[in-house]
Amino acid sequence: MAQLDDLMATRLGRRVSRRTVLRGGALAGASIAAFGLLAACGGDDDDEPTATTAPAATATTGGGAEATATTGGSGGEATATSGSSPEPTATTAAPAPTATTAAGGDVEMGGELIYALGNRFDTLDPTITTFSDVIRIAHHIFDPLVWQPTPGEFIPGLATVWEVAETADQYTFTLRDDVTFHDGSPLTADAIKFTYDRIIDPDTKSQVAFSALGPYSGTEVPDPQTAIVSFSRPYAPFLNSVSSTILAPLPPAVVEELGFDFGIQPVGTGPFMFDSYQTDTQVRLVKNPNYTWGPGFLNHQGPAYLDAITWRIIPEGATRLAALQSGEIHMMQNVPTQDVATVENDSKLEIINAVLPGSGWSMMNNVTRAPNDDLNVRKALQYGVDKEGLIQVVWQGLYKVSTSPLTSVTFAFDPSTADIYTYDPEMAGQLLDEAGWTLNGNVREKDGQPLVMGLYYRSDNPDFVALATYLQAQYAEIGIQIELNGLAQAGYFDAVRAGEHNLQFWWGPATDPDGVFRVFFHSSNADGGTNRNRYKSAEMDALIDEAAGTTDVERRRELYVELQHKALEEAIMVFFSEPSEMYAYQKDTVMDPYVTWAATVPLFHNTWLKS
């Protein structure tokens, strides 16, 4: 316990005293103007975003919805890009031209918002990326077919009307006829067919978008404004999938010309256009002056108020916060939990704490690699961790214990999962004894071999480092040696995608259970995909597909309850805590920031800077 006590001493900080949150699955995306002061606590960025899906819509026609990308961010091996710009600072020119909003208030036009991301990434192509930071940027370069301003509510995006077959295996979209890509080419249904066919092409190596497409079988284009998307079996979550830019239509001619370089020179239909990218440093976007199809829920469909946005990549949380406090940036994500009190006590700053639906901070077991191929060993990992203590050490006690693959704000969460595993080191020891791993001094052995598990994690993420260190000390108390393999971004993803790990961390925001279970447990995502458990089960696959294929809400709920219990009974993953996404901004300068109800995406189409 001495090692854990030392961790407690170094990690714990003062708890926040005031707390206002956006509850995922309960509130729409909240603008600051609408909800007043949003102060609270929060978390850090993590692994990779999962595909998002909302409760199945039963209507056969409708309008569109707000994009609910998922996240759990990380970085990637981004390559050099076209052009570069001098690094802007968080200053605005005065006086600025003004405009009148729909509500009658004046806004200042122009200026450049400086936003600090937490991670490097792989590509700016939303259909290929596995990183939530790219999705945040992509929501400004691209538009979804539909928007989802509140859970299960869909309103027009690039599509004005859609029809869903009663069997939920065919979706027909009618597109706007006035939309153009940033290169001037018109948006047509051919772009949808091209994009979806490219996603399922193995050479594209899509992961999150591939999962979001589900059992896609093809797209028909009867005329330039109509796309008929078909599936090999019912797929009820598809409307929510297309409310994210991970399935945003791409310009075929540009993608064919650039190939994978499209990821460093993206072209979309969104309110901002790509300007430049300095590898691992920043991405700069400029206003699309021809944009007239903004989402209805923002009450502003024309060009953005801002002239530009610079997304600066600052991996270290303390450095991001220092830049915000000094005025070098306007807004940051991933406020470290140990710095929440500092931000709260700064009169110039405001915090948004957005509670995430989907899945919480967790640990995957590679079930194909010994000793984690043994169910009793995996169950011992469940009983052997003190989650309350872990949350105190790693996240300052600000998060809630997770007991299920789903967070408690997610559709179909089953509260009875809290009774399945509790902290019980004695039970953990019994299970290891039954598996043949007996104590020899402080370490368990079997056939003369020590009980060792390789835990792989991102060494550039302080939360991962603290979590790994805590678990190493915790599991040592029941005789398990945790071998820490902290790697830089590129090496980490190479290792876990190749299955070299016994254990690896994850968190996966999603707006529907399909975005959790399909990504974590479906066989189609094993063998190098997002299912890093490498778990395969025909029974699990069938349950996931049935749940995704029914439009009966209560039946879906029953199936997802069954799936939660199956995942826990097989101890495929260990679930630690329910995260939230933390943002902080200069409250006297940044006007009308908007965070989607799913908590992962800030939208700046409506945002302006006060001089």
GIBELNOR-V904657 format. One record per helix or strand of 2 or more residues. SS is the DSSP state (hx for helix, st for strand). FROM is the first residue (numbers start at 1). LEN is the number of residues. Records with the same first field share a line. If there is no record, write none. Layout:
BEGIN
SS = FROM-LEN / FROM-LEN
END
This chain:
BEGIN
hx = 2-10 / 32-4 / 132-10 / 189-12 / 202-3 / 208-5 / 238-4 / 245-3 / 252-13 / 296-3 / 317-10 / 337-8 / 375-9 / 387-9 / 415-5 / 425-10 / 462-15 / 489-9 / 514-8 / 523-3 / 538-12 / 553-17
st = 21-3 / 30-2 / 61-2 / 98-3 / 106-3 / 112-6 / 146-5 / 153-4 / 159-6 / 170-6 / 216-8 / 226-6 / 272-7 / 282-6 / 308-6 / 331-3 / 349-7 / 358-8 / 400-2 / 438-3 / 443-4 / 449-2 / 452-7 / 481-7 / 503-7 / 573-6 / 580-7 / 590-2 / 594-2 / 602-2 / 608-2
END
